[in-house]
Amino acid sequence: MNRNQVRATALGFLGVFVVFGILAYLVGAEGFIQELADANRRIVALILLVTLGWLAAWGIGLRTVLAVMDIEISFIRSFFILNGAMFSNNITPFGQAGGEPVTALLISKVTDSEYEQGLAAIASVDTLNFIPSVTFALIGAGYYATKMSFGRRLQFLVAGIIILAIVAPAVGYLSWRRRTRVQSWIVRILTPGLKRLGGILPRMQSPTRQAIRSRVRHFVAAIERVAGDRRGIIVALAASTAGWVLQMVALWLAFLAIGSPIPFSVLLFVIPVGALAAITPLPGGAGGIEVVLVGVLTTLPELAIGGGTAFAAVAIFRGAVYWVPVTIGGVVMGIVGVDAV
């Protein structure tokens, strides 16, 4: 890790602390701290176990996708690889977009497979994880639309989710139908950029156009293999769905821990919406996700909870789902020897 990378990471976490400070000030720091101090420790410990269950479920999804590519690994190994992936996502800006190249390298090193296969595997897992999240968000929004009238902010949010649910699959479908043309387009873009990098970085050799084309073809071939295995897709989707449900359980337990239980149905909408904030340019979306979760929870008319209560529950929940995989994944990355940033 060079100085520029350390500086970028440090600035990112500094931004997270600033966001947390502003949020604590807005909701009332004293009330927020008191809510945390009074939290039921046994329930907090249960949240940690549920978090491990979420990671295990998504690890099964990753193991299933790798098995479709004839890369056989144990459940334990897939669990640790998944945590390594979460670690790289959580310490790089823009969440998954910033961490997936490192995750692909981790998969290739641990499974002794090609980098393109690792990238195809994690891209497939991310795509499969997207489907249940948007589905839950639409179901939750539809349910609450029949129970209450949304304010203007929530109306915009729901509209954005609907647009995303339409546009993302449409773009993916069209790209897949024209994947030969997309491959050529990617090669044309990558070739000059990688050659420039080869001229700048002393340890990097400039790849030829043919080498880049071959790697892109291997990546697409791996994606095709996953897309053609219906059983694998069903198992991976089931594992992904279980993981999302366990995240909802974790946040529900967080509210229970501070003595302010909320209806579980609310979380069908809240959790997926919060996950969308991971695209913010802060490490793993930290800060942005908390702001969105607190904002949505305090805006829903049915809940009528204060900002301090919402922030306390979100802090407990995010403390588990952020730091548990960062802790486990950090150890994994250190042992394997993959530079995450």
N, C-alpha and C positions, 0 to 999 in steps of 0.2 A: 504494500500500500504506500504510494508516494505522498509527498506533502500536499499536492493539489487535491488528491482524493480524501485525505484526512481533513483538510480544510473544508471541502464541500460537505462531507458528512457532519462535521462539527457545526457548520452553519445551518444545516438542515435541522438538527436536533435543537439548536438554539431557537430556530423558528417555531418548533413544536412547543418549547417551554413558554415562549411569548404568547402563543395562541392559548395555551392552558391558563396562563396568568390573566389574560384578558377575560376568558370565559369564567374563571373563578371570581373575578371582580364583578362581572355583570350579574352573576347569579347570587352573589353574597358568599364571600369566602368563609365567614364564621359558621354559617349554617351548613355549608358544604363539608367543612372539616368535622363538625359535630356529627353529621350523618355518617361519615366514614368511621369515626371513633366508636359509634354505637352499633355498628354492623355486627350481625351474628357471625361469629368466627366459624362455627360449624358449617353454616350454609356457604360461607366463602370457601371453605375447604372443599365442599361438594362442587362448587363452581369450577375449581381446579380439576377435579375428576371428570366433570362433563367436558371441559376443554380438551383433556386428553382423549376423550371419546370422539370429539369432533376431528381431531388430528388423525386418530386411528381410522375413522370412516373415510376421510379423504386419502389416507395412505392406501387403503384398499382400492380406491378408484385409480390411483396411480399404478398400483401393482397390476390391476386388471388391464390397463392400457398397455403397459410394458409387456404383459403376457401375450397380448394380441400380436406384438412385434417379435414374438419368440425370444423375449428377454425375461427369463425366469428368475425372480428374486423372492426371498422369504417375506412374510408379513412384517417382521421386525425391521428388516432392511428397508422396506418401502416406507415404514413409519419414520425412520430416521432420515431418509431422503426427503420425505415430505416436509419434515421440520427444517431441514437444510434449505429447502425451497422457500419456506415461510420466512426464514432468517434473512435470506438475500432480498426477498420482497420488502421486508420490514425495515431494512436499513438503507434502501436505495430510494431516490425520488420516484414519484409516479407509480409506486407499488409494483404490481406484476410486470408492467411494461419495462421497468428498470431492472428487475431482478431475474427475469426469465432466462436471459442469455447465460447468467452465472449458474442458474439451476440446471440448464442443459449440460453445462460442463461438469457439474456435480454428478448428474446421472450417468454421463459417459464414463467418468472416472470410476465410479462405484460398480457399474455393471459391465465395464470393459466393452462398451458399445460405441458406435460412431456418434459424433456430436450432433449430426442431423437427426438421428433417431431420438436422442435426448430432447432436442428442441421440439420435435414433432410430438413426443409424448407429453411434455408439459403444456404445449399449445393445445393439444387435444383435451387434457384435463381441465384447463382453463375454460375452454369452450363448453365442455359438459357441465362445469360448475356454474356457468352463466345461465344455462337454461332453467334450472330450478329456482334460482334467485329471482329472475324476472317473472317467472310463473307465480311464485309466492307473492311478489309485490302486486301483481295484477289481481290475484285472488283477494288479497287483503284490501286493496283499494276498492274493488267491487263490493266486498262485504260491507265496508264502512260507508260507502256511498248510499247504501240502502238504510243505514242507521242514523246518519247525521249529514249535515250540510258542510262541505269543506270550505274553509276560507280561501282567499285568493292565492296565498302562498302554496297551500296544499293542492289547489287546482292546477297551478303551474307545474308542481312537482309530479302529479299524476299524469298530466299531459306529456311531460318529458319522458316518463317511464313508458307510456304507450308508444310514443314515437320511437324510443330506443328498441322496444319489443318488435316493432315493425321494420325499422331501418336495418338494424344489425343482422337479423336473419336474411333479409333481402340482399344485403351486400355480400354476406357470406355465400349465399346460394349462387348469385351471379358470378362471384369470383371462382367458385368451385366449378361451375359449368364452363367457364372460360379459363381454366387453370393453365392450359398450355400457353395461352397468350400472356397470362399473368407471370408465368415463369420467365418468359423472354423479357418482359418488362422489368422484373426484379434483377435479372442478370445485367441488363443495360444500365441500371441505376447503381448496382453494387460494384461493378468492375472498375470504373474510374475512381470511385471513393476509396476502395481498398488499395488500389495502386498508389494513390496519394499517401495513404497511411504507411504503405510499405517503404515509401521514400523518406518518410519522417521518422518512423520507429526503427531503430537499428537492428532489433532482433526479429523483425517481421519481414518475411519475404513477400513480395507482391505476387498474388495468385494470378494465374492466367484466366482468360475468359472461359476456356474449356473446363478448368478446375472449378470455377464458380458455378458454371452451368451443371456440372456433375453433382455438386453438393446440393444445389437447389432441387434437382431431380430426385435425389435420395430423400430429401425432406418431404417432397410431395408424395413420393411413393409410400413413405411411412404413414403419412396422413391418409392416403387412399386405403391402406391396409386396415387402419383403425375404423374408418368410415364404413368399410365393407363387412365388419363383424358385428352383427346385430346383437348377439348375446353379450359380447363385451360391452357394447354401448349401454345396454339395459342394466347390466351389473354396475357399471361405472356411474350411471345416472342415479341408481338407487343409493349407492354409497355417497354421492354428492348430496342428494336430498336428505339423507340421514344426517350428514354433517351440518347442513343449514338448520335443520330442526334442533340439533344439539346446541348450536349457537343461540337460537331463540330461547331454549331452556336455560342457558347460562344467564342471559339478560333477565329473564323472568325471575330466576333465583336471586339475582342481584337486587332487584326491587324487594323481594321477599326478605332478604338479609337486612335491609334497612327499615323494615316494618311498613313498607308502602306497596303492597301487592297490586299488580295490574292484570287486566285480562290477557291471557296468552294470545288471543286472536289478534291483538294489536301488533304483536311482533312479526306476524306474517308480512306486514307492510314495512315495519320500522327497520328490521335487520337488513333486508336486501337494499333498501334505500341508503342506509348508512354505508354499506359496502361500496356503493358507487363513488363515494367520496375518496376512495383510495387512489383516484387518479390525480389528486392534488400533488404539487411538487414538493411535498414534505416526506420524510422517510416513512415508507409504508402507509402514507396517507394519514399518519398520526396527527392529531390536531383537527384536521378537516373532518375525519369520521366522527370524532367526539362532538364537534360543533353541529354537524348535521343530525346526529342522533338526539342530542339535547333539544335542538330546534324543533324537530318533528314531534318528539314526545311532549313538549310543552305546548305545541300548537293544536294537537288533537283535542277537541272539545270534551270528549267522553272521559279523558283521564283527569283533567283539572289538577295536575301536579305542578309544584313549584320548580323553578330552575335549579335550585340547590339540591332538591331531592333527585331530579332527573340526572344532574351531573354526577352526584354521588354514586348512583346505580351504574351509570355509564362508565365511570372511572373504575369501579370494581370489575365490571364485565370486560372492559378493554384492557385492564391490567392483567387479566388472565389470558385473553385470546391474543394479546400482543406479546407479553413477556415470556409466557410458557414456551411457545415455539422459538422465540429469539434465544432463550437460554439453552434449550436442547439443540437447536439448529446451529448455534454458535460453536458448541462443542463438536458437533458433527463436521462443520466446515474446517475447524481447526485440526481435527484428526485427519481428514481426507486431504487437507492442504490446498483448498480452493480459495482464491482471493475473491472475496465477495464484492469489493468495491474497487 
